[in-house]
C-alpha cells in the first residue's frame, strides 16, 4: 500500500498580512503552492525562512521541521504584482496602474470574479478581450488612468469607479465572523483539505477505479473488475488508516464495473457492469450476493434507488430508450425486473420523487411523471420548456419541487411543482445563452418543522448549482431579491463541468470538469478552498464522473469531511479534511 503523505505548514507573507495553511512533502512543492496562493508569478524565486530568520534551503532540512511550523515567503525578485494585502489593496492601488493589465489579471482570479454580478462579469470579460496588450509598456506608470473609468457592453454603460467599488466588495468579503474566522482565506472554514492516494495490490493495473461512500457509515466501496470495501471505526479516522476487505463475486477479475450505488439506508449495494450484468449485495460486512441478473444491456449508466423502499431501484442504459425497474427481494427463480419502461425517445435521466412516483427525462427536453410499483404503472403528467436534452434532474424532499436543467445552444434551469392541479409551467425558470451539463441542489432543511408552505418561502432552500458548457458554474437562487445572490458565477475550470456534488451538510460544493480538475468551494463565500488536477474518467468509455461525499451525523469535527473521486487508474483518491487551522497564528 502506497500512501502520499505530507506535512502541514503555516505560510505567511513578508508583511505578515497574508496567512495560508498548506501541506507539502518537498521544498519545491511548498514554493510552488506559495506562488499560487500568494499570487506570485512562476518566474519569481521564493526564499523560505523560519521565524528566527533561518533560511530553509533543502528537503533534508525541511524533513526535520515540526508540523505547523510558520514559514515566511520572501520573493527574491518582484516580477508580478503581489497578492492583495492591507498595503496593496485595490483601494490604495496607484491610479496610474495600467487598466488593461489589471483587468486581464483580474479575470483570471476566481476569488475576484465572484465579486461581480453577471452583467459586470460580461462587461469586464468583453472589455479585456477587446483590448490588445501589444505595445503596452511593462512599466505600470506608462498609462495614466483617471477615475472613474467607463466600461461599456451592449446592454448598458457604466461609469464604474472600479478601484473604490472592488475594494468595498473585497472588504465585505474580508469581514470577520463572530467566532473570529476570516471569510476570504483558504483556511476560512478552519478546514484544511489534503489529497490521499491508496493502492490495493490486487487492483494493480486496473483502467479506472469507482468509489462510493456508504450513506450512514464510514465505509467506502471501490473497484473496477474486483470489489473492495474500506472501513473505519468512526468518520474522523484518517483515510490512510482505513481497513480493506475484498468482496468476492462470480466473474470477479473479468467483469467491468461501470457504476456503484448504495440504497438509502445502506443495507444494499448495486453494481452495473459492462457485460449485461446487475449485481446486488447485502449489508456490509457480509457482502452476500442477493441478485446477479443478466439483461439486454449495452452499458449500465445510471442506478437510482427508491428513497423509501430499500429493495426497489431503477437502471438506465447509456443511450437507451428504456428504464428497468427492479425488486432485489424477489427470489425463487423469478425475474427481479418487475417493469420495463420503453419510449420512442432516448432517455437521459431518472429521479424518484416519492415511494411510487418517478420522473423520467428525455433527449428532447420532455419530463414525464409516472406512478410506478409492482402492481401498477401509470402516466400522471408531463412538462417541457425547451427541445434541448435534459442533463439534470434533482428532487427536493423538503420543498417537494423538481429541478431540471438542459443542454444546447441555450440552456434552461427550471423548478417544477408536482402538486395535483398545477399547470404544466415551471414555478421558477431562467434562460441562459449556454447549456448546462450538470445540476446539484444544496440540501434543504425544515429545522423548525413549519411545513411545506414555509419551506417553499425560504431562500436558503433554493440554492442550485449548475455546471455549464462555458466552463463556469452558475449558482442560482430564484427567491433571492439581491441580484448578486440570485445569480453567481464561479470560475476556475478550463473545461465543461461534468459533475457537481454538495457535502451532506451543504457546507461545501465539489465540482469536476472534463479537463480533469476537481475544485472544492465554500458555500458561505463561494470561493475555492481546494483544487487538484488528476486523471479523470469523466469522458472515458462513456463512464460518468463520480464525486462522493462521506455522510456523517457529526459535522462538528472538520476531519469528518471526506470526498472520494473516481479515477482513471488503479488508485483510490480521497480528499479529506486533515486538521483545523488557527486564524490567529
N, C-alpha and C positions, 0 to 999 in steps of 0.2 A: 504493500500500500504506500503510495506516494502522496504526500500532503504538502502543499505550498504554505509555508509559514513565514510570517513577517513580524517585525517588532514595531509597536506603536511609538510615535514621536510627536512632540508638540513644536510646530514651526511658527516662528514669529518674524515679522519684517524688522528691518533695521531700526525703524522709528517706533517699534512696539505697538503699532496701531492695528495691524492685521495678524490674526492668530488662526491657525489651521491645525487640525488633527489628522494625521495620516499613519499608514503603516508602510514600511519599506524593508527590503532584505539586502539592499546594497546602496552604496553612495550614489551611483548613477541613477538608480530608481528614485531615490529620495530627491535628488536635484531636478529630475525630470518632472516629478509631481509638483515640486515647488514652483517651477517655471509656469506650469499650467494654473495652479491655484493663485499665484501672485501676479499673474498676467505679464510675466517676463517673456521676451522673445526667445526662440530656440537657439539663437546665436549668442545669448547672454551667458557669460561664465559666472556661476554662482559659487561663492565661498561659504562654507558651513562652519559656524563657530558655536562652542558651548557658551554658557552664560559667563564663565570666568575668562573668556577670550581664547580658549584653546581651540585651534583650528582642527577640524576633522578632515583628514586627508586620505584615509584608506578604509577599505572594507573591513580589514582586520581590526582596526581600532574601533570601528563602528559596532562590531560584534560585542564589545565589552561595555558599551553604553547601556545604562539601565533603561527599562521601559518608561515611557513618558518623559524622557529627557527633553528639556527645552533647547531647541537649536535655532540660532539666528541666521537668516538668509541675507547675505550681503552680495549684491551684484558687483562684479569686478568692473564691468563697463555697462553703463546705462544706454542701451541702443533702442529701447522701446519705451513707451510711456508706462510708468509703474502703475500697479493696481490702485484703485481709488482709495484714498485714506483721508483722514481728517485734514491733512495738509495738502492733499491733491484731490480735492473733491470737485465735482462738476461746478459747484457754486464759486469756487475760487480759481478755476482754470482761467488762464490769461485770455482775455477777449480776442487776442490776435491768433489764437490756436486755429490751425487750418481746418475749416469746416469739413471739407471733403474727407480728409484723413480721419477726423474724429468720427464721422458718421460711418465710414467704412469699417472702422474698428468696432463701433457701437453695434452694428447689425450682426456681427459675428459672436456676440456675447449673449447667451440666453438669459442671464440674470438681468441684463438691461432691457432686452426685447420684451420681457414680461411686464415691464413698467408701462408699455404703450397700449393704447386702445387699438382695435382693428384698423380704423381709419388712419391713425397716426402711423401704425406699422406699415400700411400700404404706401403712405406718402413718403416715409423715410426710405423704404426699400426702392421705390421708384426713383427718388431723388439720387440716391447713391449709384444706382445702375446707370443713370443718365450722365453722371459726372466722370469725365476722363481724369486719370491721375497722371498721364504723361505730361511732363513739363512742370509739374508742381515740385517746387524745391523741397528738399528734406528738412530745411530749417523751418521750424514751426512758426517763426516770426515773419515768414516770407509773404504771407497773405493776411491782410488786416480784415477782420470780420467785426462789424458793429452790430450790437443787439438793438432791437430784435431782428432776427433773420426771417425770411419768408420762404416757406416750403409749400409747394403747390402740387395738388393732384387733380384729377378730373372732377372730383366731386366737391371739393372745397378749397379755399385759400386760407392759409393761416399766417398771421404774424406771430410766430412761435418764439417766445423768449426761451430758447432751448436750454441754456445752462441753468436758469432760475427754476424752470419747470421740472427738469430732471433731478436737480439737487433736492427739490422739495419732495418728489416722489421717493428718491433714494433715502432721504432722512426718515420718511414714513416707514420704509421697509426696515430701517435700522432700529426702530423704536424697540425698547426692551419690554418683554412681557413682565407680568407681576412677579414671576419667580426668578427674574434676572437673566433669562436666557435670551440671547440675541437672535433675531429672526432672519438675518441675512447671511450668517456664516454657514459654512458647510457643516459645522457641528451644532447648528442652531437647535436641533432636536435633542441634543445631548446623546445622539446615537452615532456610532462610528461603524460604517459597514466595511467588511473585508470580503475578499473572494477566496473561496476554498475549493480546491480540486482534489478529488479522490479517485483512485484507480482500484478496480477489483480484478484480480489476476484472471479469473475465468471469463471476464468480459473483454479481455485484451483483443484488439483488432476489430472491434465492432465498428460499423459505419456511423452509428449515432447512438445516443442514449436518451431515452424518455424518462421523465421524472414527474411524480405526483405526490404531494404531501397528503397524509390522511386528514379527514375533516375534523377529527376531535382529539387525536393522539399524536405524540411526537414520533411519527412513523413516515418513512419515505419509501415508495416503490419506484424502482428504476429497472431499465432493461432495454434490450434490443432483440436478441434471439434467445436470451436467458433472462430470468426474472429474479430480482433481489429485493429484500426488504431490509431497510436500515432503521434502527430504533434506538431510543434513549429512555432513561428513567423519567426525565422531565424535559420541558421545552428549552430550558436555558443551557443544557449541556452542549458544549461546542460540537459542531458537526464532525470535526475530526475524531471525536471520541465515540461516535455512534457505532453500535454493533451491527454486523451484517449477517444475513441469513439468505441462502438461496431457496427459492420456491420451485419445486420440481413439477413438471407437467409433461404430458405426452407431446413429443415433437420438439422438445427444447433443443436449441442449437440449430434447428432447421427453419423454424418459423421466423418471419419478420414482423415484429410488433409495430403497429402504426399509431396506437393511442392507448392510454390508460385512463380510467375514470373510476373513482370511488362513489358508492351511493351516499345519500345524505348523512347517514349515521355511521358510515364506515364499516358496516357489517359485511359488505360485499365489494369486490373489486372486479371490474370488467376490462378485458383487453381485446382490441380489434387487431386482426392480423392480415397480412397481405395475401395469404393463401385461403381466402374464403372462410376464415375461422373466427368465431367469437368465443372467448373463454371467460367464465365467471368463477372466481374463487370465493370461499367463505371467509369468515372473520379471521384477522390476524390474531395469533401467530400460526394457526393450524394450516392455513393455505390449502384446504381441501377443494378440489375442483367440483363445483356444483353443476356446471354446464359446459359442454365442449361441442359446439354446433357448427357444422359447415353449411353455408348458404351460397347463393349465387352472387358473390361479391367481386368487385374489382379491387377495392381498397377501402377499408373501414375508415372513414374520415372524421366521424363525429359519434360520440356516445353521450346520451343525455338521460340521466336517471330521474325518475319521478320524485318530486320534492316531499311526498308524504308516504308513499308505499315503497318499502325498501327492495321489493323484488321486481319492480317494473322499470323498464328503460327502453329507449328508442335508439336505433342506429341509422346512420346515413352514410351511403357510399359516395366516394368522390365522383361528382358529375352525374349522379344518379337521378332518376325520376321517381324513386320510391323510398319510403321510410318503413323500416321493420320495427314492430312493437313486440317486446319480449316480456315473458314472465319466467324468471330464473327458478321459481319454486315448482314449476311443472316437471314431473318425472314420469316414471313408468313407460318410457319409450315414446311419449307424446312429444310433439314439437314444442319448443319453448317460444316460438313465434306465434302469437295469438292474432296478429292482424298485420297485413301488408297494405300500406297506403301507396297508391300509384297515381301519377298525374301526367298530363301531356307536356308539362313544362319542367325543366330541370329545377331541382330543389337545392337551396343553398344553406338553409338553417332550420333548426327545430328547437323550440323552447317550451317547456312545461309551464303552465300558468296556475293550475290547480291540480288536485288529485286525479281528475279525469278530464282535463282540458289542456289542449296543446296548440301552440301557434306554429305554423309552418310558413317559411319564407321562400320565395321563388326568384328565379333569374330575371323575371320580367317586372319585379318590384311588387308583386302581389303578396299579401299576407292573408292566410286563411286560418280561421279558428275552428277547431274540431273537438267534439266530445269523444273521448277515447278510453275504453276499458275492455275487459274480456267479453263483456256482454253486448256492447253496442259501440258503433262508430257512426257519428252523425255530424254533418256540416252545420255550423252555427252562424258564422258571418265572415265577411272578408273586408280588407282595407287595401287601398292603393293610393299613393300620392305621386308616383312617377313611374316611368318604364325602366328605370335603372335597376340593376341587380341588387338585392339586399345582401349586405355583408355584416350586419349586426342586428341582433335581437336580444334584448335584456328585459327581464321581468322584475318589478319591484313588488315584493310581498307586503310592504308597508303601505305604499300608495295604491296598490292594485292597478298600476298602469304598466303598459308595454312600450318600450322604446325601440326604435329602429333607425338604421342609417343605410344609405345606398351609395353605390359607386358608379361613376360615369363622368362625363364631361362636367356635369353639375351634380351636386350631392344634396340630399335632404337628411336632416335629423328630425325625427317626429316622435311624439308621445301620444299613445292611444289609450282610450278607455274601453274596457270590455264590458262595462255595465250594460245590463239589458235596457233597450230603448234608446241607447245613444246613437248618434249619427255616425256614418262611416267616414267622418273627417277627424283629423287629429286634434287633440286638446291643445297641444302646442306643436309648432313646427318652425323650421328655419331652413332657408335655401342658401347654398354656398356655390361659388364658382369653381369648385373642385370636388372630387369624390371622396368617400370615406371607406376605409378598408378594415376598420376595427372599431369596437364600441365597448365601453365599460361604464357601469353605473355605480357611483360611490355608495357604499352600503348605507341605506336609510335606517332610521330608528324612530320608534314611538315610545320614548322613555317614560312619558307621563301617562301612557295608555289613554290618550284622549280620543282615539278612534280615527277612522279613515278620513273623515272630513277635515279634521285638524291636521293630519299628516299631509294632506294634499295642499295645504296652505303654507307649509313650512319650507322656505327656500333651501334649507340645508338638506332636504330630501330630494332635491332635483339637480344634483351636480353630475353631469355626464362628461366623460372623456371620449373624444372621437379621434381616431387615428386617420390622418389624411394622406392622400396620394401626393400632396405637395410637400411631404416630409415633415409637416408640423403636426402638433396635437392641439385640437380645439377643446377648451373647457367651456361648456355651455350650461347656463342655468336660467331657464325661462322665467323664473319667479323673481329674479333679482332686478331691482329698479335701477341700480347703478350699472351703467353700460360697461364699465371696466371690470365688473364682477360677472355680468351676464355673458360676456364674450372675452375669453382669454386665449392667447396664442402661446404655446410652448415650443421653442425652437432648440434644436440640439442634435437632431438626427440628420443624416445625409442620404436617407432613402425612405421610401414609403413605410408607414407604420404597420407592422404585421400583427402585433399583439399588445393588448393593454390589460392590466390587472391591478385592482386596488387591494391593499392589505385588508384583512378581515375587519380591522377597526377603522378603516378609512384614513389612516394617518399618512399613508404613502401610496403613490402610484408608480407602478413599474411599466416601462414601455420597451418594446423591441422593434427593430426595423430590419428591413431586408439587407441592409449593408452590414448587418451583424453587430450592431451596437445595442447595449442594454443600459437604460438610464432609470434611476430611482429618483422620484420627485417628492418633495414635501407638499402635502395638500394644504398646509397652512399658508405657505408663501408662494407655492408653485415654482420654486427654484430647485434645480437639480442638486442632489446631495451625494450621488454616486454615479459613476459612469464606467463601463468596461467594454472593451472590444473583444469579441470572441467568435469562434466558428459557430455559426448558427445553422439550423436546419430549416429555417423558415421557407426557403424556396427549393428545398432538396426533395426530389422524388414525391412531390405533392404532399409533403408532411407539414402539418401545422406547427408554427412556433408555439411553445407552451411555457408560460410563466406560472409557477405555482407557489403561493404563499403558505407558510405553516400557520394553521389556525390554532389559536390558543385562547383560553378563557382568562389569561392573565397577561395584560399588556403593561403591567407596572414596571417590569424589567425590560430594558432595551434589548437584552441578549435573547429574548424570545422571538425576535423578528428574524425570519429566515426565508429566503426566496430561492427556489430551485429552477434551473434553466435547462431545458432540453438542449443538448449539444451535438455537433456533428463529429463526434469522435467517441472513444470509449471512456471518457472522463465524466464523473458526476460533478456538476458545478452547482455550488450553493453560495449565495451572497448572504452573509449573516452579520447581525449587529454584534460586535465583539466586546465593546466596552463603553462606559459612559465617560464623557469628557467634561472637564471643569472649565467653564467660560472665564473664570477669574484667574487662571494661571498667568 
